[in-house]
């Protein structure tokens, strides 16, 4: 009775659908260190008693939809150290009671619903992903997951609805990764994540509309942030207040750091908070007061209640006075020009008159002028 099939270090290039059908007693399949380039749909269908599959150190570039459909009892699935570029929708559909699923590869395209149909998984670990965008509904259909861990990855832009449809996930860990921006509704209605752990990440930008209160509404019970580098804006200072009920703010401020702007880069969040509340909020209030005062002045002017002596209107009056003054000077200038033109025309007329008279009567032009 064969319990384990080991096909490591062979020249296996392809796995055909239903390739292992009929191996009823096999519990473990190892296909490591082979030049396998893709895992097609239903590659492992028909092996209901297999509990362990190892696909590390191959040349796998893509995982097709329903690649593991028909394998009901897989507990351990390890796909590490492969040059995977694409994981298609429903790639893991059909897996029901997985204890540990590892995908450790430089994945560039993670299609929406990639984990849809993965009915229950204790630990899902994704390493070294290199995404430009974490697309909407990427994790839709991922249900009954105790721990989802994303480590050493680039998630790019975490788009609107990226976490929409993720249900009954106890904890999400994001470790040592880079995020270009987190959209304000990345964790949308219908998602259920209870605990969020962000450690050692670089977050380059936060949506100005991001509200932690939304995440709390959708079931977030606690959040832990440590050794992260975060944009130090006054908006984030407001977000800190929203986290007060679900985390220790003293830990947040002492153990996380500013990534921007440059003058506070590398300093902890406590410095940012103090600076923001002392200067940023005052500046905001000052701007608001100025805007309100300007609006009030315009309203009173329209009603005729006051004579407008504000610097703005004084400047406008000065501009009008300068305009009319310049207009008068221009008019005087053109009048002088007209006089000069008239005198020049009169002079030429006299010269011509004298020359014509000299031709018909004799004598010089000088004589004509004397006469």
Secondary structure, 3 states (H helix, E strand, C coil): CCCEEECCCCCCCCCCCCCCCCCCCCCEEECCCCCCCEECCCCCCCCCCCCEEECCCCCCCEECCCCCCCCCCCCEEEEEEECCCEECCCCCCCCCCEEEEEEEECCCEECCCCCCCCCCEEEEEEECCECCEECCCCCCCCEEEEEEEEECCEEEEECCCCCCCCEEEEEEEEECCEEEEECCCCCCCCCCEEEEEEECCEECCECCCCCHHHHHHCCCCEEEEECCEEECCHHHHHHHHHCCCCCCHHHHHHHCEEEECHHHCCCEHHHHHHHHHHHHHHHHHHHHHHHHHHHHHHHHHHHCCCCCCCHHHHHHHHHHHHHHHHHHHHHHHHHHHHHHHHHHHHHHHHHHHHHHHHHHHCCCHHHHHHC
